[in-house]
Amino acid sequence: MDNERRKLFIGGTVGAAAACMTLAPGQSRAAAALSSDQVSYQPLGAVAVERTVRDKLREQVSVKDFGAVGDGVADDRAAIQAAIDQLQSLGGGRLFLPAGTYNVGAAIDLSAIDHLWIDGCGQDNTTIRTTSATASIFFCGADRKYRKFSNFTLGSTVAKTDGAHFDLLAERRSIFQDLKLSGWFNAFRLRGFEECEISRCKIVNPSGAGTALLLGAPGAGGQGANLHVIGCFLRGNDDISQNAPTGLWGVQAFDVDALYMIDSDIGGFVQGDMRIAPNTRAANFYLTSCFFDATRSNHCVLIEGDGVKRQFSFSNCWFASAGKLAQGNVEACGVAIRNVGAYAGLEFNGCRFFNNSGSGARLEYPGSIAFKTCVFESNGGGAPRHGFSYIPAVAAPGPLLSACSFVANGPKGLSLSELARQVRVLDVDLDNGADVPAGTLAKASGYDGSSDVVASATTIRISPWHEFVDISGGSNIAGIHATYSGHLVTLKFDAAPTVIDASQNLVLAGHFVAAAGATLTLRCDGATWWEVARSRN
């Protein structure tokens, strides 16, 4: 044995491995130098390879290896930066944040490193706090990729007036998971991105008037594509209160493509929950099962910007309580689409517009925009606030509303302005009627719960959704408010007015002198009513 080295196991088996110290011939245990490169690490398993404990420990770097204290008092920024710089020299790796509170007085710079994983011990156990009112916590000024951030909280000891908890120039294929961000001005500022994911993150309790998720920047094009936001919770106030918002916006998206938001809850902001405002183009936004709730000054979702907004799909989303926070705006809508830029292929499928101060949805721009199987409930309360409003700036074709339901909206379920044209409202259920000027509809079908009794007058108005109308009173009728081309309606008279031929927009087979129980059937061509049949019953 004199010419052989001997191995002394230290501590026995640990988990699935055993560690041992290598001793020189004749060397006692007490005399041995416990250098990690002299201690072997042997994983269990027939094909496992023995190596030193030093190699095993270097698989992961801890911020405490570089002097971080984590006591919530010391400034640990230099230690954290040193640990990241060490990983950068090795080509990347995992940086571990043991339980503790790590204060940082300046931004931690991630500009030089790819393949980085910063991992903590859980949101309530590991916290990094900025002590600067203006500095970001993590900053990257370069195009970087393959990074992951998980299991810790980012916070602040001061009220923020600038900066972001994450301020990243061009992030590619990175993941942000199981994080909590509080005390922020901007929480995430992703100036550019490609194939990134933000999942199960909680962004609450801002201390400054910023944005929780800021995507791209105003005035520039092509800033990012393919961002997945999954199962996140964004609030413009603390976790519970809905009456004291601080954060201005939940999400602001500029010239970015392919935004996917799934099962996320966004609410309690001053200006709004989401703003989409491209300068050049924003395309392929797919939002599924998201909840937009409770704003003060503006709409839940606002779509505007000089660029083209193309291929947006909101599926099974809620838009609720716009303008309902304290000192709220009575004109705030669930969704507002402004007459700026251009639109193509926007759809709302199976969405619910509920309890908004203004209209459930307010559309100013004409184009290929569709609302299908949506519910508009308890929105508005006074003109011009309704369940749905289409108010174009110029005479122009409007949206499609298909298989939608309107319940308890005020003053009416649906409102079209005088400049609306070619609006299709198919298979709808209206509980209290609509304000529809002549010539605005291309098609209408469904049910209107408002009264089908109309008093006779020089000009009468009938609902586009009624096919049988009872005319009360004896005043002569010279015209009927036009509805849409193809609308067939039968008028039944309770008294004996005269319906006057060739007067205003009536073309009859001569004057029709009614009697109680008489009927007159007419069809509209979008402007004029033509007689189909008459009967004196």
C-alpha positions in Angstrom: 0.0 0.0 0.0 3.0 2.3 0.3 3.0 3.1 -3.4 -0.8 3.5 -3.5 -3.0 6.4 -2.7 -5.8 5.6 -0.3 -9.3 7.1 -0.3 -11.1 8.0 2.9 -14.9 8.5 2.7 -16.1 11.6 4.4 -19.6 11.7 5.8 -20.8 8.5 4.2 -23.4 8.5 1.5 -25.2 11.8 0.8 -28.3 11.4 -1.3 -27.4 9.4 -4.4 -23.6 10.0 -4.0 -20.7 9.4 -1.7 -17.8 11.8 -1.1 -14.3 10.7 -0.1 -11.0 12.3 0.6 -7.8 11.0 -1.1 -4.9 10.4 1.4 -1.2 10.0 0.6 0.5 6.8 1.8 1.0 7.0 5.6 -1.0 10.2 5.9 -3.4 10.4 8.8 -6.9 11.8 8.5 -6.1 14.6 10.9 -3.1 15.6 8.8 -4.9 15.6 5.5 -5.5 18.9 3.8 -9.2 19.1 3.0 -8.8 20.7 -0.4 -11.9 20.2 -2.6 -9.7 18.9 -5.5 -8.5 16.1 -3.2 -12.0 14.9 -2.3 -13.8 12.6 -4.7 -17.4 12.7 -5.6 -18.9 9.3 -6.7 -22.6 9.3 -7.9 -24.4 6.1 -7.4 -24.9 4.0 -10.5 -23.0 1.5 -12.5 -21.9 3.9 -15.2 -21.5 7.0 -13.0 -18.1 8.7 -13.3 -16.1 9.7 -10.3 -14.8 13.3 -10.1 -13.7 15.8 -7.5 -15.9 17.8 -5.2 -14.5 21.0 -6.6 -15.8 20.1 -10.1 -19.2 19.2 -8.6 -19.4 22.5 -6.6 -18.5 24.6 -9.7 -21.6 23.5 -11.5 -23.4 26.3 -9.7 -22.3 29.7 -8.4 -23.8 31.3 -5.3 -23.8 35.0 -4.8 -22.6 34.3 -1.3 -19.4 32.8 -2.8 -18.6 36.4 -3.9 -19.5 38.1 -0.6 -23.2 38.9 -0.9 -24.7 39.2 2.6 -28.5 39.2 1.9 -29.4 40.9 5.2 -31.5 43.7 3.7 -28.9 46.3 4.8 -25.7 45.8 2.9 -25.4 46.8 -0.7 -24.8 43.5 -2.5 -24.7 44.8 -6.0 -20.9 44.4 -6.4 -21.0 40.8 -5.2 -23.9 39.8 -7.5 -22.2 41.5 -10.5 -18.9 39.7 -9.7 -20.7 36.4 -9.6 -22.3 37.1 -13.0 -18.9 38.2 -14.4 -17.4 34.9 -13.3 -20.1 32.9 -15.0 -19.6 35.0 -18.1 -15.9 34.0 -18.1 -17.0 30.4 -18.0 -19.5 30.7 -20.9 -22.6 30.9 -18.7 -24.2 28.9 -16.0 -26.5 29.0 -13.0 -26.3 31.7 -10.4 -28.0 30.8 -7.1 -29.6 33.3 -4.8 -30.0 31.8 -1.3 -32.8 32.9 0.9 -32.3 36.6 1.9 -32.9 40.2 0.9 -30.2 41.6 -1.4 -30.1 45.4 -1.7 -28.6 46.9 -4.9 -27.8 50.6 -5.3 -27.2 50.5 -9.1 -28.2 48.3 -12.0 -26.9 44.8 -12.4 -25.4 44.6 -15.9 -26.2 41.5 -18.0 -24.9 42.9 -21.3 -22.0 40.5 -21.6 -23.5 37.1 -20.9 -25.6 34.5 -22.7 -26.7 31.1 -21.2 -27.5 32.5 -17.8 -29.9 31.1 -15.2 -30.5 33.3 -12.1 -32.5 31.2 -9.6 -33.7 31.9 -6.1 -35.4 30.0 -3.3 -38.9 31.2 -4.0 -40.8 34.5 -4.2 -41.2 34.9 -0.5 -37.6 33.7 0.4 -35.3 35.5 -2.0 -35.7 39.2 -2.8 -33.5 41.7 -4.7 -34.4 45.3 -3.9 -33.2 48.5 -5.6 -32.4 51.4 -3.3 -32.4 53.9 -6.3 -35.4 55.9 -7.4 -34.3 55.9 -11.0 -32.0 52.9 -11.6 -33.1 49.6 -13.1 -32.4 46.4 -11.3 -31.3 44.3 -14.2 -30.0 46.0 -17.3 -28.9 44.7 -20.7 -27.7 46.9 -23.5 -26.8 44.1 -25.9 -28.5 41.4 -28.0 -28.4 38.3 -25.7 -30.0 34.9 -25.6 -30.9 31.8 -23.6 -31.4 33.2 -20.2 -33.7 32.3 -17.4 -34.9 34.1 -14.3 -36.9 32.3 -11.7 -38.1 31.9 -8.1 -37.4 35.3 -6.6 -38.9 38.8 -5.9 -37.8 42.1 -7.3 -38.7 45.1 -5.2 -37.7 48.6 -4.1 -37.0 50.5 -0.9 -38.0 53.8 -2.4 -40.7 55.3 -4.6 -39.6 54.8 -8.2 -39.6 57.7 -10.7 -37.8 55.9 -13.5 -36.1 52.7 -14.6 -37.4 49.2 -14.8 -36.9 46.0 -12.8 -35.9 44.3 -16.1 -34.6 46.7 -18.8 -33.4 44.5 -21.7 -32.5 45.6 -25.2 -32.9 42.5 -27.3 -33.8 39.3 -25.5 -33.9 36.0 -27.4 -35.3 32.7 -26.2 -35.3 33.7 -22.6 -37.7 32.7 -19.8 -39.0 34.7 -16.8 -40.8 32.3 -14.5 -42.4 32.3 -11.0 -41.3 35.9 -10.3 -42.9 38.6 -8.2 -42.2 42.2 -9.1 -43.4 45.0 -6.8 -42.4 48.6 -6.1 -41.8 49.2 -9.8 -41.9 52.2 -12.1 -41.8 49.9 -15.2 -41.7 46.2 -14.3 -40.6 44.6 -17.6 -39.2 46.9 -20.3 -38.4 44.6 -23.2 -37.2 46.9 -25.9 -36.8 44.0 -28.3 -37.4 40.2 -28.0 -37.6 37.0 -30.0 -39.2 33.8 -28.7 -39.4 34.7 -25.0 -41.8 33.6 -22.3 -43.1 35.3 -19.2 -45.0 32.8 -17.1 -46.6 32.6 -13.7 -45.3 36.1 -12.8 -47.0 38.4 -10.3 -46.5 42.2 -11.1 -48.2 44.2 -8.3 -48.0 47.2 -6.1 -46.1 49.7 -8.2 -44.5 52.7 -6.5 -44.4 54.9 -9.7 -46.6 55.9 -12.6 -45.2 53.4 -15.2 -46.2 50.3 -17.1 -46.1 46.7 -15.9 -45.2 45.2 -19.2 -43.6 47.6 -21.8 -43.0 46.0 -25.2 -41.0 47.9 -27.7 -40.8 51.7 -27.8 -42.8 54.5 -29.5 -41.6 55.7 -32.9 -39.6 52.7 -34.0 -40.5 49.6 -36.1 -39.8 45.9 -35.8 -38.9 45.7 -32.2 -39.9 42.1 -31.3 -41.7 38.9 -32.2 -43.0 35.9 -30.4 -43.6 36.7 -26.7 -45.7 34.3 -24.6 -47.3 35.7 -21.5 -48.9 32.9 -19.6 -50.8 32.8 -16.3 -49.6 36.2 -15.1 -51.2 38.6 -12.6 -50.8 42.3 -13.2 -52.1 45.1 -10.9 -51.7 48.8 -11.0 -52.1 48.9 -7.2 -51.5 46.4 -4.4 -52.8 42.9 -4.4 -56.2 43.7 -3.0 -57.2 47.4 -3.2 -59.0 48.5 -6.3 -59.4 52.2 -5.4 -55.9 53.6 -5.3 -54.1 52.8 -8.6 -50.5 54.0 -9.1 -49.4 52.2 -12.3 -50.5 53.9 -15.5 -50.8 50.9 -17.8 -50.8 47.1 -17.5 -49.4 46.4 -21.0 -48.2 48.8 -23.6 -47.3 47.2 -27.0 -45.8 49.2 -29.8 -44.2 47.8 -33.1 -44.1 44.2 -32.1 -45.5 41.0 -33.7 -46.8 37.7 -32.4 -47.9 38.5 -28.8 -49.6 35.5 -27.1 -51.3 36.1 -23.8 -53.1 33.2 -22.1 -54.9 33.0 -18.8 -53.7 36.3 -17.5 -55.4 38.8 -15.2 -54.7 42.5 -15.7 -56.5 45.3 -13.8 -56.5 48.2 -11.5 -54.6 50.7 -13.6 -54.9 54.5 -13.9 -55.0 54.8 -17.7 -55.9 51.3 -18.8 -55.1 47.6 -18.7 -53.7 47.4 -22.2 -52.7 49.8 -25.0 -51.7 48.7 -28.5 -50.1 51.6 -30.4 -47.8 50.8 -33.3 -46.0 53.5 -35.3 -45.5 51.1 -38.2 -47.1 47.7 -37.6 -48.4 45.4 -34.9 -49.5 42.0 -36.1 -50.6 38.5 -34.9 -51.8 39.2 -31.4 -53.6 36.3 -29.9 -55.1 36.8 -26.4 -57.0 33.9 -24.9 -58.9 33.7 -21.6 -57.6 37.0 -20.3 -59.3 39.2 -17.8 -59.1 43.0 -18.2 -60.6 44.7 -15.2 -61.1 48.0 -13.4 -59.5 51.2 -14.7 -59.9 54.8 -13.6 -59.3 57.3 -16.4 -59.4 55.2 -19.6 -60.5 52.1 -21.3 -59.6 48.5 -20.4 -58.1 47.9 -23.8 -57.2 50.8 -26.1 -56.1 50.1 -29.7 -54.7 53.1 -31.6 -51.4 54.2 -33.3 -50.5 55.4 -36.8 -49.4 51.9 -37.9 -51.3 48.9 -39.2 -53.0 46.7 -36.7 -53.4 43.3 -38.3 -54.7 39.9 -37.3 -55.7 40.4 -33.7 -57.8 37.8 -31.9 -59.3 38.1 -28.5 -60.9 34.8 -27.5 -63.0 34.2 -24.3 -61.7 37.4 -22.7 -63.4 39.7 -20.1 -63.4 43.5 -20.4 -65.0 44.8 -17.2 -65.4 47.8 -14.9 -63.6 50.4 -17.1 -63.8 53.8 -15.3 -65.1 52.2 -12.2 -62.2 53.1 -9.8 -62.5 56.1 -7.6 -62.8 59.4 -9.6 -63.3 57.3 -12.7 -64.2 58.3 -16.2 -67.9 57.8 -17.1 -66.9 57.5 -20.8 -64.3 54.7 -20.3 -65.1 51.6 -22.3 -64.2 47.9 -22.2 -62.6 48.1 -25.6 -62.0 51.3 -27.6 -60.7 51.1 -31.2 -59.7 54.6 -32.4 -59.9 56.0 -35.9 -56.1 56.2 -36.5 -53.8 54.1 -38.7 -55.3 51.1 -40.4 -56.9 47.8 -39.3 -57.3 44.4 -40.9 -58.6 41.1 -39.5 -59.6 42.0 -35.9 -61.9 39.5 -34.1 -63.5 39.2 -30.7 -64.8 35.7 -30.1 -66.8 34.6 -27.1 -65.8 37.7 -25.1 -67.8 39.4 -22.3 -68.1 43.1 -21.9 -69.4 43.8 -18.5 -70.2 46.7 -16.2 -68.1 49.3 -18.0 -68.9 53.0 -17.4 -69.0 53.8 -21.1 -69.9 51.4 -23.9 -68.8 47.8 -23.6 -67.0 48.3 -26.9 -66.6 51.6 -28.8 -65.5 51.4 -32.4 -64.5 54.5 -34.4 -62.6 52.9 -37.3 -64.3 51.1 -40.2 -62.8 47.8 -41.5 -62.8 44.1 -41.1 -63.6 43.9 -37.4 -65.9 41.2 -36.1 -67.6 40.5 -32.7 -68.9 36.9 -32.6 -70.8 35.2 -29.8 -70.0 38.0 -27.4 -72.1 39.2 -24.4 -72.6 42.9 -23.7 -74.0 43.2 -20.2 -74.7 46.2 -17.8 -72.6 48.7 -19.7 -73.2 52.4 -20.0 -76.1 54.3 -18.4 -76.5 57.4 -20.6 -75.9 58.7 -24.1 -73.6 58.0 -25.8 -72.9 55.0 -23.7 -74.4 51.7 -24.8 -73.5 48.0 -25.0 -71.8 48.5 -28.4 -71.2 51.8 -30.2 -70.0 52.3 -33.8 -69.0 56.0 -34.3 -66.9 56.4 -37.5 -65.4 59.8 -38.4 -66.6 59.5 -42.0 -69.4 57.5 -43.7 -67.9 54.0 -44.0 -68.8 50.3 -43.7 -68.8 49.0 -40.2 -68.2 45.8 -38.3 -70.0 42.4 -38.1 -71.8 41.5 -34.9 -72.9 37.8 -35.0 -74.7 35.8 -32.4 -74.1 38.4 -29.7 -76.3 39.0 -26.7 -77.1 42.4 -25.2 -78.4 42.5 -21.6 -79.3 45.5 -19.4 -77.2 48.0 -21.2 -78.2 51.7 -21.0 -79.7 53.5 -22.6 -79.8 50.9 -25.5 -77.9 47.7 -26.3 -76.5 49.0 -29.7 -75.8 52.5 -31.0 -74.8 53.4 -34.6 -74.0 57.0 -35.6 -75.4 58.7 -38.7 -72.2 58.0 -40.6 -72.3 54.2 -40.0 -72.7 52.2 -43.2 -73.2 48.5 -44.0 -73.2 47.2 -40.5 -74.2 43.6 -40.2 -76.0 42.6 -37.0 -76.9 38.9 -37.3 -78.7 36.6 -34.9 -78.4 39.0 -32.0 -80.5 39.0 -28.8 -81.4 42.6 -27.8 -83.3 43.1 -24.5 -83.9 46.8 -24.9 -83.5 47.8 -28.5 -81.0 49.9 -30.5 -80.4 53.4 -31.8 -80.1 52.8 -35.5 -80.3 55.7 -38.0 -81.6 55.1 -41.5 -79.3 53.6 -44.0 -76.7 52.2 -41.5 -77.5 48.5 -41.6 -76.6 46.0 -44.3 -78.4 43.1 -42.5 -80.2 42.5 -39.3 -81.6 39.4 -37.7 -82.4 38.1 -34.3 -84.6 39.2 -31.4 -85.4 42.7 -30.0 -87.0 42.7 -26.6 -88.2 46.3 -26.9 -91.9 47.0 -27.6 -93.3 46.1 -31.0 -96.1 48.7 -30.5 -95.5 51.9 -32.4 -97.7 55.0 -32.3 -98.8 56.4 -35.6 -97.2 59.7 -36.7 -96.1 61.5 -39.8 -92.9 59.5 -39.8 -92.6 56.3 -37.7 -89.6 54.3 -36.6 -89.7 50.5 -36.4 -87.1 48.1 -35.1 -84.9 46.4 -37.7 -85.4 43.2 -35.7 -89.2 43.3 -35.7 -91.1 41.6 -38.5 -94.6 42.3 -37.1 -95.5 45.7 -35.6 -98.7 46.9 -34.0 -99.6 50.5 -35.0 -101.6 52.4 -32.4 -103.4 55.7 -33.0 -105.1 57.3 -35.9 -102.5 59.8 -37.2 -101.8 59.6 -40.9 -98.4 58.0 -41.9 -96.3 59.6 -44.6 -92.9 57.8 -44.1 -91.2 55.0 -42.3 -87.7 55.2 -41.0 -85.6 53.0 -43.4 -83.9 49.9 -41.9 -81.9 47.6 -44.3 -82.3 46.2 -47.7 -84.6 43.1 -47.6 -86.3 43.9 -44.3 -89.9 42.5 -44.5 -92.4 43.8 -42.0 -96.1 43.6 -41.5 -98.0 46.5 -39.9 -101.2 45.7 -38.1 -103.5 48.7 -37.3 -105.5 49.3 -34.2 -107.3 52.4 -35.6 -107.9 53.9 -39.0 -105.0 56.1 -40.2 -104.2 56.6 -43.8 -100.8 55.4 -45.1 -99.9 57.9 -47.9 -98.6 56.6 -51.2 -95.6 58.4 -52.9 -95.0 60.5 -49.8 -91.5 60.6 -48.2 -90.2 57.0 -48.8 -93.4 55.0 -49.3 -94.3 53.3 -52.7 -97.7 51.7 -52.4 -100.5 50.6 -54.7 -102.3 53.8 -53.9 -103.1 55.2 -50.5 -103.9 52.6 -47.8 -106.9 53.6 -45.6 -106.6 51.4 -42.6 -109.2 50.0 -40.3 -108.9 48.2 -37.0 -107.3 44.8 -37.7 -106.1 45.7 -41.2 -102.5 44.8 -42.2 -100.0 46.2 -44.7 -96.8 44.3 -45.6 -93.8 46.2 -46.8 -90.2 45.5 -47.8 -87.4 48.0 -47.5 -84.6 48.4 -50.0 -82.4 50.4 -47.6 -84.1 53.7 -48.3 -87.6 53.2 -49.6 -90.5 50.9 -48.5 -92.4 49.0 -51.2 -95.8 47.5 -50.7 -95.9 43.7 -50.8 -99.5 43.0 -49.7 -102.5 44.6 -47.9 -105.5 43.2 -46.1 -108.6 44.6 -44.5 -109.5 41.9 -42.0 
